[in-house]
């Protein structure tokens, strides 16, 4: 609540269109569609996989309006501290020197943390956790902490309330500031900032790997940074960072960023490329993106038919 109060004085204009996928990251998948048209990516609508979507600039896709509705200007500045360095980072990846540069490795970890936290998956998790917390706190007020609630009501009003309906009313009043902060988006604003810092801290000790397809290419979904865990033949995704075996993020048609046991560039077999692309499709909320001339469209259409909404090999951790 202290941080919310600090942010309440923010006077900078709010940022309406907030990119969940950094534009500079999307640009790694972009190519010219005409000589004068500039760089574009091809969206693929997973709800309508047969429809050929119009190619868009990186600025025109990968965003949600008012994703962080409260104090959005300052949180965009937090993201910018990482994003402003990414062109040089991606150039080092392509040159094969990234893992020899400590500052670059640190930024690669940060881009994993950024896209893991700045995601629809994280926002949905925030909603689930808050609602569960609110209901549990309300229950405690009415059960084991009932005497404390009665004392608080007595001190404030001079009334001794014993009926459950009256106690519920006063418990909701006590919880109202937090509920209001949730409804306004202020609570999400401070939690996403704190979670980004925590994710950076958790990933700081992890080695970084760069995965390169031996053949084929990588696509990117609208929920691109994924925690993954393999147990036998079962590959799960979207579990907590501490429960994952690795975190993966496509950073171009020819590169996937991953945490791993040791820093190295690794080759991906064709089956592994297909598995990573399938993972992006399964985790995406609506869109995946490729370069305009990509040959992946039949693969995407087939995976939409076979893998969504559920499959036996790839499962979302609950």
N, C-alpha and C positions, 0 to 999 in steps of 0.2 A: 504493500500500500504506500510505503514511503516513496518508492520509485515511481509509482503512478502519479503521486502528488508532484514530483519533480517534473514529470513529462507534461503535466497539465498546462504548464506555462509555455509550451512550445508554440511559436508564432509562425514558423515556416509553413508555406502552403503545402497541404497534403498531396501525396503522390497517389493518383488514382490507379493508373495502370502499373501494376507491380509484377515484374518478371520473376517467375519461380525458377525458370532456367535462365541463367545469365545470357545476355545477348552475345557476349563475346564467346561463350561456349557454343551457342547455336550457330554462330558464324563459322565454327570449325566444320560444320556439316553443310555449309552453304556453297553454292557454285553459281556462276552466271547462267541465266536462262536465255539471254540475248546479249549481244555485244554491248548494248547501252543500258541494260536493265539492272545491273548491279547484282549483288549476291542474294540468292534466295534458297530457302529450304522447301521441301515438299511435305506438307502435313498429310497424314493418313488418318481418317476418321474411323475409329474402331467400331463405332456404332453403325456406320454405313461403309464397310470396307470396299464395296464395289464402286463407290463414287470416287472419281478422280478429283481431288481437291486442288484448288489453285495454289501455285507456288507463292510463297510469301517471303518478305524480308525477315531477318531475325527479330527486328523490332516489332513486327506485326503478329508474332505468335509467342506462346509460352508464358503468357501473362494472365493475371486474374485481377479484376477491378476490386480495389479495397480489400485485398487479401489480409493486410494488417490495417484495420480501419482507424486506429488510434495512434497519434504521433508517428505517422508513416514517414515523414521527411527524415527524422533522425535515424530510424531503423534502416532506411535506404543508404544513409551515410555509413552505417556499420557494414553493410554488404559491400559498399564501394571500396572499403579498405582492402578487401580481397580482390574484387573484380578488376580494379584498375591495373593490377600487375599481371593479369592472366595472359595477355598477348605475348609477353616475353616468356612466361612459363610454358605456354603451348609451343612456342618456337624451340625452347630447350628440349621439350619432349620429342619433337620431330627430329632434332639434331642428334638425339641419343645421348645428351649430356645432362639431362635433368637430375638424374639420381646421384650425380657427383657434386651437386650444388646444394648445400644445406638450406639456403634461403628458398630455393625452388622447391625442395622437398617439403619444407614447412608450408609453403603456399598450396602445394598439392593436397596436403592433409586438410588445409583450411577450406579448399573448394569442395572436398568431400563433406566436411562438417556443414558448410553453408547449404548445400543442396539436400542434405539429409534433413536439416531442420526447416528450411524454407520450402515446405512441401505440403500438399493437401493431406498426405498421410499424417504428418505431425499435427496439422490443424484438427483433423478428425480425432486424433488421440487426445489432444487437449480437451476437446468437448466431452469425450467419454470420461476422462479422469475428473474433470470438474463436476460433472453431474453426479458421478459416483461419490465424490467427496462431499458435495452439498447434501445429498440424501443421507450419508452416514453421519455428518455433523448434526443434521436435524434430528436423526434418530437418537443420537447420544444425548442431545438436549432434553428429549422427551423421556429418556429412560435413565441411564446411570448418572447423568449430570442434571437431572431434574431439580434437585435441591439447589444447585448453583444457579440455575435459571430462575427459580422462584425467588432466591435472595436478590438477584440482579433486578428483577421486576419490582420487588418490595422497595429496594433502595431508590429506584427511579420513580415509582408511582405511588408508593405507600400501600399498594394492594397486594393481598396474598392470593395468588392465582393457583388453583389446584386442578381445574378441569383440563382435559387434554386439548380441547378446542382452543381455549384461551392460551394455554402454554404454547401450542403450535403457532398461534398468531404472534406471540412475543418472540419465539425462537426465530421466526422468519424476519422479524424486525431487526434482531441482532445480526442476522446473516445478510441483511439487505445491502450493506456497502459492498460486500464481496460479490453478491449476485449482480448488482449494478455494474461493477467493474467488469464482470464477465460479459454481460449483455452489450456493453459499449465497445468491447474489444480491447479495453485497457489492460485487462488481465492477460490476454493473449499476447499483447505487445511486450509486456515485461517478461513473460515466460519464454517467448521465442528468443529474446535477447539473452536471457540467462541460460537457456538450453544450448544456444550456439556456443557460448563460452565453455559450457560443460563438455559439449561434443569435441571442441578443439582440445580441451585438456585430456579427454579420454583417448583421442587419436594421436596425441603427441608422442607416445611411446611406440607406435606401430610403424613397421617398415612399409615403404611404398613400392608397388610394382607397376610396371607398364606392360599391358598385354597387347600383342599385335597379331591380327589374323594372318595365318599362312595363305588363306584365300578367302574371298568374299569380303563383306564389309559389315560394319556395326551401325545400328540405328539407335536413336535415343527417344525415350518416352517422356511424357509430361510429369512423371514421378521418377526421375532418373537415378538418384543416389539410393542404392538399396543395400540394406544389411542382408547377408545371405548365410545360410548354414546348411551343410550337407551331412546327413546322417544315413549312411549306406547309399541307397539309390534315391533317397528322398532329398530334394532340394527345397528348402523353405526360404522365405524372404519377409522383410519388414518386422523382424523381431528387434528387441532392444539392442543397442550397440554392444553392451557387455555380454550378450548371449550369442552374438554372431561370430562366425569363423572369419568373415571378411566383409568389407564394404566395397561396392563396385560402382563406378560411374563412367559411362561412355564420354570420351572427350574428343571424339572425331571418328570418321568412318574407319580409320586404321588404328585407333588406340582406345584402350579401356584402362582407366585408373582403378587400382585395387590396393587394399592393404594385404599384407602377406607376411610370411615368416622371415624373409630377407629381401633387401632391395635388389631388384633385377628386372631386366626386360625379358619377357617370356613370349614364346610363340603359342598361338591358339590353333588347335586343329579345327577342321571344318565343323565337326560335331559340336565343339565347344563354342564356336561362333554362333551356331544355330541356337544353342542352349541360352547363351547370354541375350540374344535377340528375342527369344521367346520369353525370357524373364522380363525384359523391358515391356513387351506387349501385355503380359499378364498383370504387371504392376501399374500400367498406365491407367489413368482415369478416362481419357477419351482419345488422345492423340499420340501418335508416334511420328517422328520426323526423320527424313532421309534427304540426301542430296537430290535435286530434281531428276538427274539421269540414272538414279539407282535402279538396279534390277531386283530389288527386294519386294516390290509390290505383290507379286504372286505369293511369296512366302508370308507376307503380312496377312493377306486374305485367307490363306490356308490356316494360319495359326488362329485367326479370329474364329474360324469355324470349328477348329479342333480343340483349342485351349481355353477360350473364354466361354462362359464365366468361370469354369472350374476345370481342373485336370488332375491327374494322379501324380505327376512328377513334380510339379511346381505348386506350392501351397503358400498362402499368405499366413504368417504367424498372427495369432489372435492374442 
